[in-house]
Amino acid sequence: MLVTICIGSSCHLKGSRDVITKFENMVMRHKVDKQVELTGSFCMGECAKGVCVKIDDELFSVIPADADTFFETEILGRIS
């Protein structure tokens, strides 16, 4: 599964670095590095909401405070 996190200026200001760090930690904690590939991208066109995260072809907005819950629900939920 490909998970792309926006690192463009708007998402950076909204905490994309924190989201990336939390996702990296969750990948290691749950030992899903073979199933989940994290990558970065510049603007994905959803600047107004939160940090733009794309799972395969589906776009989401994530705030750093909800990143762990999002990972468990949307990412782990899809590979379990």
C-alpha positions as CSV (number, residue, x, y, z in Angstrom):
1,M,0.0,0.0,0.0
2,L,1.4,3.4,-1.0
3,V,0.8,6.2,1.5
4,T,1.8,9.7,0.2
5,I,2.0,12.6,2.6
6,C,2.1,16.1,1.3
7,I,5.2,18.1,2.2
8,G,4.2,21.3,0.3
9,S,4.3,24.6,2.1
10,S,0.7,24.7,3.3
11,C,0.8,21.1,4.6
12,H,4.2,21.7,6.2
13,L,2.7,24.6,8.1
14,K,-0.2,22.4,9.2
15,G,2.2,19.8,10.6
16,S,3.1,17.3,7.8
17,R,6.5,16.6,9.5
18,D,4.7,15.5,12.7
19,V,2.3,13.3,10.6
20,I,5.3,11.7,8.8
21,T,7.1,11.0,12.1
22,K,4.0,9.5,13.7
23,F,3.4,7.3,10.6
24,E,7.0,6.2,10.6
25,N,6.7,5.2,14.2
26,M,3.5,3.4,13.6
27,V,5.0,1.4,10.7
28,M,7.8,0.3,12.9
29,R,5.6,-0.4,16.0
30,H,3.2,-2.6,14.0
31,K,6.0,-4.1,11.8
32,V,4.2,-3.4,8.5
33,D,7.2,-2.0,6.6
34,K,6.7,-4.7,4.0
35,Q,3.0,-3.8,3.4
36,V,3.2,0.1,3.8
37,E,5.4,2.4,1.8
38,L,5.5,6.0,3.0
39,T,6.4,8.6,0.5
40,G,6.3,12.4,0.2
41,S,4.8,14.7,-2.5
42,F,4.4,18.4,-3.0
43,C,1.0,19.9,-3.3
44,M,-1.8,17.5,-4.0
45,G,-4.5,20.3,-4.3
46,E,-6.2,19.9,-0.9
47,C,-4.5,22.8,0.9
48,A,-7.5,24.2,2.7
49,K,-8.2,21.2,5.0
50,G,-5.3,19.6,6.9
51,V,-2.2,17.7,5.9
52,C,-3.1,15.9,2.7
53,V,-2.6,12.2,2.8
54,K,-3.2,9.9,-0.1
55,I,-3.7,6.1,0.3
56,D,-3.4,4.6,-3.1
57,D,-5.8,7.0,-5.0
58,E,-8.0,8.2,-2.1
59,L,-7.3,11.6,-0.5
60,F,-7.7,12.4,3.2
61,S,-6.9,15.4,5.4
62,V,-5.1,14.6,8.7
63,I,-4.1,16.8,11.6
64,P,-1.1,15.7,13.6
65,A,-3.2,15.1,16.8
66,D,-5.3,12.5,14.9
67,A,-2.4,10.8,13.0
68,D,-2.1,7.7,15.2
69,T,-5.9,7.1,15.1
70,F,-6.0,7.7,11.3
71,F,-3.1,5.2,10.8
72,E,-4.8,2.5,12.8
73,T,-8.2,3.0,11.2
74,E,-7.4,3.8,7.5
75,I,-4.0,2.1,7.0
76,L,-3.9,-0.9,9.4
77,G,-7.6,-1.4,8.8
78,R,-6.9,-1.9,5.1
79,I,-4.1,-4.5,5.5
80,S,-5.6,-6.5,8.3
